C-alpha cells in the first residue's frame, strides 16, 4: 500500500510539472538601412531621451539643445557634396595605405569607475562601415585575424548554412584581472595585426567601435538585469574614425568613453550589427569619466604570416600556430627533427644584432656603449642619415673634394664612397623604400643616387665600385637636378607615385621651393616662391648688422632652409627669417598645383634662420623647430591647420649652442627624445615629455670643434654623432640588451 501511495504521489507530481519553456529564436533582421525609429530600438533607450528624440523631430529649436549624432553625415557621399576638395585630399592620402596592413594596439584606460561588478574587464573591437551600416566586408576570402573565421546562419526558410565569414569579425583582448594589481586602471597592452590591405579597410566610411565589457559569474548566476542578452556586463564604449574630415588619426589616440544608453528589452537583433552601434547613432551621449588609449599604425605585411587562433571572446585562449604548420609538425617523423648546423660566426652576428634590435612597438633606449668609430675626412662629417631599414648610414664628408660615404652599420664597414658633388652637401634623404638617396649641395645641384637594382634583388652594395676610377658617380648617380644657386634641403614625397617613380622637393637660396618628378628623366614640375604674406619690420635687425647696402640686401633676403613632408600632402618649409610656410602640394589628376596654405610668424622665431624641422612621431601632431638662437621649440600642429587659429609653442628646449653654424638635430623614432649637436662640441638630448636634458656624460662626446649632426636609427637602438673639423670621426653608439632579452627576441624573430 505504501509503495502504491508513493507511486501515486510521483504520478501526481509529474503531472503537475509544466512543459519545458521553448525559447523564442532571435529575430534576424537583414535591414540594409539602419532605422533608428524602429520601436524595438527606441524602446531600449530611457523614456526621457525618447521624448527628447520626438521633440527633435517635431521642433527645430530642440535640435539646438541636443547634439544629434547622425551616421549619414559621416559617409563619403556627404563629404563629396559638402567639400570636394577635402574628399580628394583624403583620397590622395589614402594612396599611402596600399600594400600596407593595419597594426592596432590597445594600451590602457585612465581608470574606471569604482564598481564592484568590474573584476576582469576586456575590450571588444568592431570595424563598421558607415555606408552599409554593418561590419566591413573583406576584400577576399582569406582570414584577417585567425586561422578559422567562419559563421553559421539560418535564413527565412529555416535553412542552416555555414562557411567563412565574408566580413571582419569582432575580436577581443584577453581579460585584465584587476584583483592582481588591486587598482581600477586596466592595462591591456594587446597588439593586433589585421591581414587586410589598409586601403580597403580604412576609408572615410570606416569607424572603429571599442567596447569595455566584463563577464561577472556572480551576476550570471543571479541572472541580474544589469547584464546584456549575451551575459556581459557593459562598462563603457568609444569610437575612432581613422580617416577624418581634416586629418588622419594615426599614432596614439585617447578616445573619450561614453556610457551605454541602449538596453535590449526584447529578443531583437539585427544581423552584422552590434548593439553598441545603436548607442553610436543615438542623438544623446553621456560621457564616461575616462578615456581609452589605443595606437593605430600602417606597417608592411609580415614576411611570413604567423597564423594564430585569437581570442574572439574573453573566455578563449590564444594557442598554437597555423593549421598548415601544425599539420606539418604532426606528419614529420620524430627522428627527422634534427637541427641544422649553423656557422658559428653567423650565430654570433645574429645574437649581436638581436641585442641591438628594437622591436616596432618597443620604446627607444638610450645607448649604453660605443659600437663604431668611423673615419670621415680631414674636415670631419657635416650631415648624417640612416636608411629606413637601419642597415646603412650615409655621411657627407669634406676633404679635397666633397664625398658621401655609406657605411654598413650591422658589421661596421664602409660600403661605398659616392663622388660627384663639387661643394659641401647640406642635406641627405633616403626614399621610403631605400632604393634612392638624395643629396643637396652648395654646388647648385641635387643628385639622386640609385640602389634599386641591388636592394630589390636582395643584393648588397659592399665594395661594388671601390676599385673603379670614379667610384659611385657612373654606376649609381641617376641624374642631377640643376638649380641657379645653393641647395639647402631636399626630401622625397611620401607617396612616390602619380605617374613617376618618385616626387621630390628641394629648397634653393634663390627663394624658391622646386618640385621634381622622375620617369626616365628628371622633370621640373613646379616652382613655389616663398614670399611673406605681409611686410616685415627689419629696422632693429638692420641697426644691429650695419648699414651697407650689401648687408641690408642679404639680411632682407628670404630663402627656404629646410623642407619636411608630413604623411599626406603637406610640406612644411622653414626659411632664413624664422617663418614657417605650410604648403599644400595639391596633386590631382597627375597635376601638381602647390600653394601656401598658411604662414606662421612668431616673435620668438622672427629674424633667426630655421636650420631644422621634424615631425614628432608617433602621431605627428607636433613640429619640432630648431632655429639659430640656441633654442629648440615644439609647435602644436592642430592649431596650424585651422584657419585664423593661434599657433602655440608648446615646449622650449635650451642647452644647445647653434647660433653661428647650421647645427642639426633629430627625433627618436618613438618620439620620446630630441637629440641635437652643438657648437661647443657636446651632444644634447632632451626628454620631450618633461623638457629636461638627459645626462649623456658617460658617452664622452667632447669634440674639439662642433657636433654638426645627430641621426637615430629606426631599426636598432643606435645613435650616430657627426663631428665637423679637425679630422673628427663619426661616433656610433648602441644600446645592447642582456643575453636573456636577446634570446627571447631571436625566438620571436624566428617565429615571424
TIKENU-879021 format. One line per 4 residues: their letters; for each residue x negated, y, z of C-alpha. Coordinates in steps of 0.2 Angstrom, whole numbers, padded with zeros to 4 digits. Example, Ala and Ser with C-alpha at 12.3 -4.5 7.8 and 13.67 -1.06 7.14 Angstrom:
<nodes>
AS> -0062,-0022,0039; -0068,-0005,0036 .
</nodes>
This chain:
<nodes>
XXXX> 0000,0000,0000; -0014,0012,0004; -0023,0009,-0012; -0007,0011,-0022 .
XXXX> -0004,0028,-0012; -0021,0034,-0016; -0019,0029,-0035; -0003,0039,-0035 .
XXXX> -0011,0054,-0027; -0025,0053,-0040; -0012,0052,-0054; -0004,0067,-0047 .
XXXX> -0020,0077,-0045; -0024,0073,-0063; -0008,0078,-0070; -0009,0095,-0061 .
XXXX> -0026,0099,-0069; -0024,0112,-0083; -0031,0108,-0100; -0048,0115,-0104 .
XXXX> -0048,0133,-0109; -0053,0135,-0128; -0064,0149,-0130; -0060,0160,-0145 .
XXXX> -0073,0162,-0158; -0081,0179,-0160; -0074,0189,-0174; -0087,0191,-0188 .
XXXX> -0083,0207,-0197; -0093,0209,-0213; -0089,0228,-0215; -0100,0237,-0227 .
XXXX> -0097,0254,-0219; -0098,0257,-0201; -0081,0263,-0194; -0083,0272,-0178 .
XXXX> -0064,0274,-0177; -0061,0256,-0176; -0051,0253,-0160; -0062,0238,-0155 .
XXXX> -0077,0250,-0155; -0068,0266,-0147; -0061,0256,-0133; -0079,0251,-0127 .
XXXX> -0083,0270,-0123; -0077,0279,-0107; -0060,0287,-0108; -0065,0305,-0106 .
XXXX> -0078,0303,-0120; -0064,0296,-0131; -0054,0311,-0128; -0069,0322,-0132 .
XXXX> -0070,0312,-0149; -0052,0315,-0153; -0054,0334,-0149; -0069,0335,-0160 .
XXXX> -0059,0328,-0174; -0044,0340,-0171; -0053,0356,-0167; -0069,0363,-0175 .
XXXX> -0074,0373,-0160; -0075,0357,-0150; -0090,0351,-0161; -0100,0366,-0155 .
XXXX> -0100,0360,-0137; -0103,0342,-0141; -0118,0336,-0151; -0111,0324,-0164 .
XXXX> -0123,0312,-0170; -0118,0305,-0187; -0128,0292,-0196; -0123,0299,-0213 .
XXXX> -0133,0315,-0211; -0149,0304,-0210; -0148,0295,-0226; -0159,0298,-0241 .
XXXX> -0144,0304,-0251; -0140,0318,-0239; -0159,0323,-0240; -0158,0323,-0259 .
XXXX> -0143,0335,-0259; -0150,0346,-0245; -0168,0349,-0249; -0175,0341,-0264 .
XXXX> -0192,0347,-0260; -0193,0338,-0243; -0187,0322,-0251; -0200,0322,-0265 .
XXXX> -0214,0326,-0252; -0208,0311,-0242; -0209,0300,-0257; -0227,0306,-0261 .
XXXX> -0232,0302,-0243; -0224,0285,-0244; -0236,0280,-0258; -0249,0278,-0243 .
XXXX> -0238,0263,-0237; -0241,0252,-0252; -0252,0237,-0249; -0251,0241,-0230 .
XXXX> -0242,0232,-0216; -0234,0238,-0200; -0243,0237,-0183; -0232,0240,-0169 .
XXXX> -0237,0241,-0150; -0225,0243,-0136; -0235,0251,-0122; -0225,0255,-0106 .
XXXX> -0212,0267,-0099; -0213,0282,-0087; -0205,0272,-0074; -0187,0265,-0072 .
XXXX> -0174,0270,-0060; -0174,0261,-0043; -0161,0247,-0047; -0161,0230,-0038 .
XXXX> -0155,0222,-0054; -0170,0226,-0063; -0183,0212,-0060; -0191,0207,-0076 .
XXXX> -0187,0219,-0090; -0191,0216,-0108; -0190,0226,-0124; -0180,0221,-0139 .
XXXX> -0183,0229,-0156; -0171,0231,-0171; -0175,0238,-0188; -0160,0246,-0195 .
XXXX> -0155,0253,-0212; -0145,0269,-0211; -0139,0267,-0229; -0132,0250,-0226 .
XXXX> -0129,0252,-0208; -0136,0235,-0204; -0153,0226,-0202; -0166,0229,-0215 .
XXXX> -0166,0216,-0229; -0183,0208,-0233; -0191,0211,-0250; -0195,0192,-0252 .
XXXX> -0191,0175,-0244; -0207,0175,-0233; -0207,0176,-0214; -0210,0193,-0207 .
XXXX> -0215,0188,-0189; -0214,0169,-0186; -0215,0153,-0194; -0196,0150,-0193 .
XXXX> -0184,0164,-0196; -0168,0155,-0200; -0150,0158,-0195; -0133,0150,-0197 .
XXXX> -0116,0157,-0201; -0098,0152,-0203; -0088,0161,-0217; -0069,0164,-0218 .
XXXX> -0066,0147,-0224; -0074,0140,-0208; -0088,0133,-0218; -0105,0132,-0209 .
XXXX> -0121,0137,-0219; -0139,0139,-0213; -0155,0145,-0221; -0169,0158,-0220 .
XXXX> -0164,0175,-0213; -0163,0187,-0228; -0166,0202,-0216; -0179,0207,-0202 .
XXXX> -0173,0198,-0187; -0174,0207,-0170; -0188,0202,-0159; -0193,0205,-0141 .
XXXX> -0208,0207,-0129; -0212,0195,-0115; -0204,0200,-0099; -0213,0210,-0087 .
XXXX> -0211,0204,-0069; -0210,0219,-0058; -0212,0208,-0042; -0230,0206,-0046 .
XXXX> -0235,0224,-0045; -0221,0230,-0034; -0218,0245,-0045; -0204,0251,-0056 .
XXXX> -0216,0255,-0071; -0216,0240,-0083; -0232,0238,-0094; -0228,0228,-0109 .
XXXX> -0243,0230,-0119; -0236,0219,-0133; -0243,0220,-0151; -0233,0215,-0167 .
XXXX> -0239,0214,-0185; -0224,0214,-0197; -0230,0204,-0213; -0219,0215,-0224 .
XXXX> -0225,0229,-0236; -0223,0245,-0226; -0217,0254,-0242; -0202,0243,-0242 .
XXXX> -0200,0243,-0223; -0202,0261,-0219; -0190,0273,-0229; -0181,0289,-0224 .
XXXX> -0166,0277,-0221; -0176,0267,-0208; -0173,0269,-0189; -0181,0258,-0176 .
XXXX> -0170,0254,-0160; -0178,0249,-0144; -0168,0241,-0130; -0174,0239,-0112 .
XXXX> -0165,0224,-0106; -0166,0212,-0091; -0160,0194,-0088; -0154,0193,-0070 .
XXXX> -0150,0175,-0065; -0141,0181,-0049; -0129,0192,-0060; -0127,0177,-0072 .
XXXX> -0122,0165,-0058; -0110,0178,-0051; -0103,0182,-0068; -0105,0200,-0065 .
XXXX> -0096,0213,-0075; -0112,0223,-0076; -0118,0210,-0089; -0115,0211,-0108 .
XXXX> -0107,0197,-0118; -0125,0190,-0121; -0128,0189,-0102; -0141,0203,-0102 .
XXXX> -0142,0217,-0091; -0143,0234,-0101; -0155,0247,-0094; -0159,0260,-0107 .
XXXX> -0162,0262,-0126; -0171,0274,-0138; -0175,0276,-0156; -0188,0281,-0168 .
XXXX> -0187,0287,-0186; -0204,0284,-0193; -0201,0294,-0209; -0193,0310,-0203 .
XXXX> -0187,0326,-0211; -0203,0336,-0208; -0217,0323,-0204; -0222,0305,-0202 .
XXXX> -0221,0299,-0185; -0236,0288,-0183; -0248,0285,-0169; -0242,0285,-0151 .
XXXX> -0225,0292,-0148; -0215,0295,-0132; -0197,0290,-0135; -0183,0298,-0125 .
XXXX> -0172,0285,-0117; -0153,0285,-0116; -0140,0276,-0105; -0129,0264,-0113 .
XXXX> -0111,0270,-0115; -0103,0256,-0126; -0097,0241,-0117; -0089,0227,-0127 .
XXXX> -0072,0223,-0118; -0067,0210,-0131; -0075,0197,-0142; -0078,0210,-0156 .
XXXX> -0094,0208,-0165; -0100,0214,-0182; -0112,0204,-0192; -0130,0210,-0194 .
XXXX> -0126,0225,-0182; -0131,0225,-0164; -0121,0234,-0151; -0134,0247,-0147 .
XXXX> -0130,0254,-0165; -0113,0260,-0158; -0122,0270,-0145; -0134,0277,-0158 .
XXXX> -0119,0283,-0168; -0108,0289,-0154; -0107,0308,-0153; -0111,0309,-0134 .
XXXX> -0128,0303,-0127; -0133,0303,-0108; -0152,0305,-0105; -0161,0292,-0095 .
XXXX> -0174,0300,-0084; -0189,0291,-0093; -0197,0288,-0109; -0204,0273,-0119 .
XXXX> -0222,0274,-0126; -0224,0265,-0142; -0238,0265,-0156; -0234,0264,-0174 .
XXXX> -0248,0262,-0187; -0252,0256,-0205; -0265,0243,-0207; -0272,0232,-0221 .
XXXX> -0264,0214,-0221; -0275,0202,-0212; -0287,0192,-0222; -0279,0176,-0215 .
XXXX> -0262,0175,-0209; -0261,0168,-0191; -0243,0162,-0191; -0236,0161,-0173 .
XXXX> -0219,0157,-0165; -0215,0174,-0157; -0203,0176,-0143; -0186,0181,-0151 .
XXXX> -0178,0181,-0134; -0186,0184,-0117; -0184,0165,-0112; -0195,0159,-0126 .
XXXX> -0214,0157,-0125; -0226,0161,-0140; -0235,0145,-0144; -0247,0137,-0157 .
XXXX> -0252,0142,-0175; -0243,0140,-0191; -0234,0124,-0197; -0247,0121,-0211 .
XXXX> -0261,0122,-0198; -0253,0111,-0185; -0249,0098,-0199; -0267,0098,-0205 .
XXXX> -0274,0096,-0187; -0262,0081,-0184; -0266,0072,-0201; -0285,0074,-0198 .
XXXX> -0294,0059,-0191; -0301,0062,-0174; -0318,0055,-0179; -0319,0068,-0193 .
XXXX> -0318,0083,-0182; -0336,0087,-0181; -0343,0105,-0180; -0354,0110,-0194 .
XXXX> -0372,0115,-0190; -0375,0134,-0192; -0390,0144,-0195; -0397,0150,-0178 .
XXXX> -0401,0167,-0185; -0383,0169,-0192; -0376,0164,-0175; -0387,0176,-0166 .
XXXX> -0382,0190,-0178; -0363,0186,-0176; -0365,0186,-0157; -0374,0203,-0158 .
XXXX> -0361,0211,-0169; -0347,0204,-0159; -0354,0213,-0143; -0354,0229,-0153 .
XXXX> -0337,0227,-0162; -0322,0237,-0157; -0305,0230,-0160; -0292,0240,-0168 .
XXXX> -0282,0243,-0153; -0296,0245,-0141; -0302,0261,-0134; -0318,0268,-0139 .
XXXX> -0333,0265,-0127; -0347,0277,-0124; -0364,0269,-0130; -0375,0261,-0116 .
XXXX> -0391,0258,-0127; -0401,0264,-0141; -0399,0252,-0156; -0410,0260,-0170 .
XXXX> -0421,0275,-0173; -0421,0278,-0192; -0434,0288,-0201; -0426,0303,-0210 .
XXXX> -0438,0315,-0218; -0451,0329,-0214; -0436,0341,-0210; -0425,0328,-0202 .
XXXX> -0407,0325,-0207; -0394,0338,-0210; -0377,0328,-0212; -0371,0311,-0207 .
XXXX> -0356,0300,-0212; -0351,0282,-0208; -0342,0272,-0221; -0324,0267,-0216 .
XXXX> -0330,0248,-0215; -0343,0254,-0202; -0356,0244,-0211; -0366,0259,-0219 .
XXXX> -0372,0276,-0213; -0375,0290,-0226; -0388,0303,-0221; -0393,0319,-0231 .
XXXX> -0411,0322,-0229; -0423,0337,-0234; -0441,0334,-0239; -0449,0340,-0255 .
XXXX> -0433,0335,-0263; -0415,0333,-0257; -0411,0314,-0254; -0396,0304,-0247 .
XXXX> -0402,0289,-0238; -0389,0275,-0235; -0393,0263,-0220; -0385,0246,-0216 .
XXXX> -0382,0248,-0198; -0377,0230,-0195; -0396,0225,-0197; -0404,0242,-0196 .
XXXX> -0411,0243,-0213; -0412,0256,-0227; -0401,0250,-0240; -0403,0263,-0254 .
XXXX> -0410,0281,-0257; -0400,0292,-0269; -0408,0306,-0278; -0401,0319,-0289 .
XXXX> -0397,0335,-0279; -0409,0350,-0281; -0404,0358,-0264; -0398,0354,-0247 .
XXXX> -0382,0343,-0245; -0369,0351,-0234; -0356,0338,-0234; -0354,0319,-0236 .
XXXX> -0337,0310,-0238; -0333,0292,-0241; -0317,0287,-0251; -0305,0276,-0241 .
XXXX> -0310,0260,-0249; -0329,0265,-0248; -0331,0262,-0266; -0336,0281,-0268 .
XXXX> -0347,0293,-0259; -0345,0312,-0262; -0359,0324,-0258; -0358,0343,-0259 .
XXXX> -0373,0353,-0261; -0380,0371,-0262; -0386,0367,-0280; -0369,0371,-0286 .
XXXX> -0364,0353,-0289; -0353,0340,-0280; -0358,0322,-0285; -0348,0306,-0284 .
XXXX> -0359,0290,-0281; -0350,0274,-0287; -0352,0257,-0277; -0336,0250,-0283 .
XXXX> -0344,0236,-0294; -0353,0230,-0279; -0341,0231,-0265; -0326,0225,-0275 .
XXXX> -0336,0209,-0278; -0342,0207,-0261; -0360,0211,-0265; -0372,0222,-0255 .
XXXX> -0382,0237,-0261; -0398,0232,-0251; -0413,0237,-0261; -0404,0237,-0278 .
XXXX> -0413,0252,-0285; -0428,0254,-0274; -0440,0249,-0287; -0434,0259,-0302 .
XXXX> -0442,0276,-0307; -0427,0287,-0301; -0418,0276,-0289; -0399,0280,-0286 .
XXXX> -0396,0293,-0300; -0395,0282,-0315; -0386,0267,-0308; -0374,0275,-0295 .
XXXX> -0371,0293,-0300; -0353,0293,-0308; -0354,0311,-0313; -0356,0330,-0307 .
XXXX> -0343,0342,-0303; -0351,0359,-0308; -0347,0375,-0298; -0353,0393,-0300 .
XXXX> -0361,0394,-0283; -0364,0384,-0267; -0353,0369,-0262; -0350,0368,-0244 .
XXXX> -0337,0354,-0242; -0328,0340,-0252; -0315,0327,-0247; -0305,0313,-0255 .
XXXX> -0286,0314,-0256; -0279,0301,-0245; -0269,0293,-0258; -0281,0291,-0273 .
XXXX> -0268,0289,-0287; -0257,0300,-0298; -0264,0293,-0314; -0283,0294,-0309 .
XXXX> -0295,0283,-0299; -0296,0297,-0286; -0292,0316,-0282; -0305,0327,-0273 .
XXXX> -0305,0344,-0266; -0321,0355,-0265; -0324,0371,-0256; -0336,0384,-0265 .
XXXX> -0344,0400,-0260; -0335,0409,-0274; -0320,0409,-0263; -0310,0395,-0272 .
XXXX> -0305,0378,-0267; -0305,0367,-0283; -0296,0350,-0286; -0304,0337,-0297 .
XXXX> -0297,0321,-0304; -0307,0307,-0312; -0301,0295,-0325; -0315,0290,-0337 .
XXXX> -0322,0308,-0334; -0321,0322,-0322; -0307,0335,-0325; -0304,0351,-0315 .
XXXX> -0286,0350,-0311; -0283,0366,-0302; -0291,0381,-0293; -0284,0390,-0277 .
XXXX> -0291,0407,-0272; -0292,0409,-0253; -0285,0427,-0251; -0278,0433,-0234 .
XXXX> -0260,0437,-0233; -0264,0455,-0225; -0278,0466,-0224; -0290,0463,-0210 .
XXXX> -0300,0475,-0199; -0318,0474,-0201; -0324,0491,-0193; -0330,0483,-0177 .
XXXX> -0340,0469,-0186; -0347,0482,-0198; -0354,0493,-0184; -0362,0478,-0177 .
XXXX> -0370,0471,-0193; -0376,0488,-0201; -0370,0500,-0214; -0379,0494,-0230 .
XXXX> -0368,0490,-0245; -0375,0473,-0247; -0372,0468,-0229; -0355,0475,-0229 .
XXXX> -0350,0466,-0245; -0357,0450,-0238; -0348,0452,-0222; -0331,0455,-0230 .
XXXX> -0333,0441,-0242; -0321,0427,-0238; -0325,0409,-0244; -0320,0392,-0238 .
XXXX> -0332,0382,-0227; -0323,0366,-0223; -0308,0356,-0230; -0299,0342,-0222 .
XXXX> -0284,0332,-0228; -0270,0325,-0217; -0261,0309,-0220; -0249,0317,-0233 .
XXXX> -0251,0331,-0245; -0258,0345,-0234; -0275,0352,-0235; -0282,0362,-0220 .
XXXX> -0296,0375,-0226; -0307,0384,-0213; -0315,0400,-0220; -0330,0411,-0216 .
XXXX> -0320,0424,-0207; -0311,0412,-0195; -0295,0410,-0204; -0286,0393,-0207 .
XXXX> -0277,0390,-0223; -0263,0377,-0224; -0262,0371,-0242; -0248,0360,-0249 .
XXXX> -0256,0351,-0263; -0239,0349,-0272; -0241,0334,-0283; -0225,0330,-0293 .
XXXX> -0224,0321,-0309; -0243,0319,-0310; -0244,0338,-0310; -0254,0347,-0297 .
XXXX> -0247,0364,-0290; -0256,0368,-0274; -0250,0383,-0264; -0254,0391,-0247 .
XXXX> -0240,0387,-0235; -0247,0397,-0221; -0262,0406,-0215; -0267,0406,-0196 .
XXXX> -0276,0420,-0189; -0281,0420,-0170; -0290,0434,-0161; -0302,0420,-0153 .
XXXX> -0307,0414,-0171; -0307,0430,-0181; -0324,0435,-0188; -0333,0419,-0184 .
XXXX> -0336,0406,-0198; -0327,0390,-0196; -0340,0376,-0198; -0330,0360,-0194 .
XXXX> -0312,0354,-0193; -0305,0337,-0189; -0288,0330,-0186; -0287,0321,-0169 .
XXXX> -0281,0303,-0170; -0270,0293,-0167; -0255,0304,-0171; -0265,0318,-0179 .
XXXX> -0254,0331,-0171; -0269,0342,-0166; -0283,0351,-0176; -0300,0352,-0168 .
XXXX> -0309,0368,-0174; -0327,0372,-0172; -0332,0390,-0175; -0349,0399,-0174 .
XXXX> -0345,0407,-0157; -0351,0392,-0147; -0333,0386,-0144; -0323,0371,-0150 .
XXXX> -0304,0373,-0149; -0289,0362,-0151; -0274,0369,-0160; -0256,0362,-0160 .
XXXX> -0251,0357,-0177; -0232,0356,-0174; -0232,0374,-0172; -0242,0377,-0188 .
XXXX> -0230,0368,-0198; -0215,0378,-0193; -0212,0395,-0201; -0213,0410,-0191 .
XXXX> -0220,0400,-0176; -0234,0405,-0164; -0250,0395,-0166; -0256,0389,-0149 .
XXXX> -0274,0385,-0144; -0271,0370,-0133; -0289,0367,-0126; -0306,0376,-0127 .
XXXX> -0322,0366,-0126; -0338,0375,-0120; -0356,0370,-0119; -0362,0368,-0137 .
XXXX> -0373,0381,-0145; -0368,0384,-0163; -0370,0402,-0167; -0384,0403,-0180 .
XXXX> -0383,0386,-0189; -0368,0376,-0196; -0369,0363,-0182; -0355,0350,-0184 .
XXXX> -0345,0339,-0173; -0334,0323,-0174; -0319,0315,-0165; -0320,0297,-0159 .
XXXX> -0308,0285,-0169; -0296,0284,-0155; -0295,0302,-0152; -0302,0301,-0134 .
XXXX> -0319,0310,-0136; -0326,0325,-0145; -0345,0325,-0149; -0355,0339,-0156 .
XXXX> -0373,0344,-0160; -0381,0360,-0153; -0395,0372,-0157; -0404,0368,-0141 .
XXXX> -0407,0350,-0146; -0394,0342,-0135; -0379,0331,-0138; -0362,0337,-0131 .
XXXX> -0347,0325,-0128; -0331,0330,-0120; -0316,0320,-0114; -0302,0328,-0124 .
XXXX> -0288,0324,-0112; -0297,0333,-0097; -0308,0345,-0107; -0323,0341,-0096 .
XXXX> -0340,0336,-0103; -0346,0318,-0101; -0363,0315,-0094; -0374,0308,-0108 .
XXXX> -0391,0312,-0100; -0396,0294,-0100; -0395,0294,-0119; -0411,0305,-0118 .
XXXX> -0406,0316,-0133; -0418,0330,-0132; -0423,0336,-0149; -0437,0349,-0152 .
XXXX> -0425,0358,-0164; -0407,0357,-0166; -0395,0342,-0166; -0386,0345,-0183 .
XXXX> -0373,0332,-0184; -0364,0318,-0175; -0355,0303,-0183; -0344,0290,-0174 .
XXXX> -0342,0273,-0181; -0324,0266,-0183; -0328,0248,-0183; -0342,0247,-0170 .
XXXX> -0344,0256,-0154; -0358,0266,-0162; -0363,0284,-0162; -0376,0292,-0174 .
XXXX> -0385,0308,-0170; -0395,0318,-0183; -0410,0330,-0178; -0414,0343,-0191 .
XXXX> -0433,0349,-0191; -0450,0343,-0186; -0448,0325,-0194; -0434,0321,-0181 .
XXXX> -0426,0304,-0183; -0408,0298,-0184; -0404,0290,-0167; -0390,0276,-0167 .
XXXX> -0383,0272,-0150; -0371,0257,-0147; -0360,0250,-0133; -0365,0232,-0130 .
XXXX> -0351,0221,-0122; -0355,0207,-0110; -0358,0190,-0117; -0341,0184,-0110 .
XXXX> -0331,0198,-0119; -0341,0194,-0135; -0337,0176,-0134; -0318,0180,-0132 .
XXXX> -0319,0192,-0146; -0328,0179,-0158; -0314,0167,-0154; -0301,0179,-0159 .
XXXX> -0310,0184,-0175; -0312,0165,-0179; -0293,0163,-0177; -0290,0178,-0189 .
</nodes>
